[in-house]
Amino acid sequence: MNRRLILILLAALIVAVPLSLLAGRVWIDPFAPETRNAAVILMQLRLPRAALALVLGAGLGASGAAMQGFLRNPLADPGLFGIAPGAALGAVLSFWTGYAASVWLLPVFALIGAGSAMALLALIAGREGGIALFTLAGLMISSLAGALMSLAISLSPTPFAMSEIVTWLMGTLADRSWREVGIATPFTLAGIGVLIAAGRSLDALTLGEAAARSLGVDPQRLQALMIAGIGLTVGAGVAVAGIIGFVGLMVPHLVRPLTDRRPSSLIVPSALAGALLLLAADCLCRVLPLSGGELRLGIALSLLGAPFFLNLLLRMRKGLV
Amino acid sequence: MSLQTLDLGVKDRIADLTVMLHLGEVTAICGPNGAGKSTLLSCLAGLQPPDRGHVALGGQPMAGLHPETRARAIGYLPQAPEVAWDLSVEVLVSLGRLPWRGVPGSEAQVAIDEAIAAMDLDALRHRRVSQLSGGERARTLMARVLATGPGWLLADEPLASLDLAHAAALLACFRRQAVLGRGVVLVLHDLAMAMNHADRVIVLDRGRLVADGAPEFALGADVVERVWGCPARWVGEPGARALSVG
């Protein structure tokens, strides 16, 4: 069942990627090759952007699936661990200090921010903390990073820096190059690999913490794998594209009914579906006519995600989930 | 792995307590609330180390065992077991194979099929957990433990949420497993169930071992009165006794 789903998602991606390359402010007609600068648009703008959408979407989808398995809750989102706000805080500081002018330093700052949030999370949650304490620690880090970001914005040295920060935080794949693809891909793939390795333990956790331990799960190892896996995927994503929410929440939820519902069988299909969703959403952002530029991907997904989340909550209240 | 005994010597929370459990027996752990029953079971399952003393499995210290080796030997059914995702019966039962990493899929499938058959769940194999009745759910969770193929079955108040018929059916399952040579250890609140169905009863009170032996002795009226604090007497025939309280 799972293999068939993976094949279907792969086939959808194989169809969607070339189509996505054609859409944008300049539509490229494959049967009329005389479009001006088509090669440049494809190779330098659209292809890296599509590649980034695939990588980031895969990371967000996989981390959402693992996160929901870890917290045993379909409403969980990778953002809950406070790693995304940590990475965003790092990026904001790079704007604040002016280091963002150097193209390599922004993602480096963001990765350091993600790494610090991961270390803080591991430190607070401790060795015997349990999942509830772990989640609360994540929420605390999240609000701390949020407060520090607001502080940095309110104290920003120039109005230009402030507008740069605010725009960057909205999350987008516009104007990204192969460099960003090169930064995000290894971290994201490593993160997905770590989350796949956590799959068996997440399956056992379906039965609760005590039963999982009785099945041989080492809770400390699982916690370390989760911090590393979520940190790498989410940290890399924020580092190159800003905060893109709700993918990690929506995708596993949509994919779950198509699998046998074990967390481990959800990770790879969620990665593929996340890639597909982000690719489609980014295309939509490119082609929507909007005065003054294009719709920001982060905003578009929040607009999609919030009603989705609300619907999920209402269904849960009725006991249908 | 051959297991003959499971020793426990725990101090402090469970004071000066030494028990040795045997394969092929149904042992019930009884006691009032806060007596340390779940703590004892959790120590025996290797889920928490005793404050002092040690737990051994077949002569080997539990603390030194690899978690997966321990998980293959001891099946544990927690109190009020949860199932986070709406799995099918077959997939839920297959979770019992998690400690057997690297074992061929065909072998795992045989174990899963046997566990499903043993709990009479063949017709429900593809049904989702949310669609099961309380009794069917209890049997499914039991099949999950059996799929591991453990030498020991430890369950914390497995009958708590079951009606009379389902409780009796589940107890019969535990009895069958003991006859097949497994060691069964149950935390039981219902003293009549323990009296009628256990081979041996361990009575705890505030962390102390009060009685350990055949049910007629360990759950004698005097013990019940002393430990539970209410006058009681057993009525009925052996094997079908009821406790009259007050």
Interface residues (C-beta under 8 A of the other chain):
Chain A: R72 N73 R200 D203 A204 L205 T206 L207 G208 A210 A211 R213 S214 L215 G216 V217 D218 R256 D260 R261 R262 P263
Chain B: S42 A45 G46 L47 H66 P67 E68 R70 A71 R72 I74 G75 Y76 L77 P78 P81 E82 V83 A84 W85 D86 L87 S88 V91 L92 L95 G96 L98 P99 R101 R144 T148
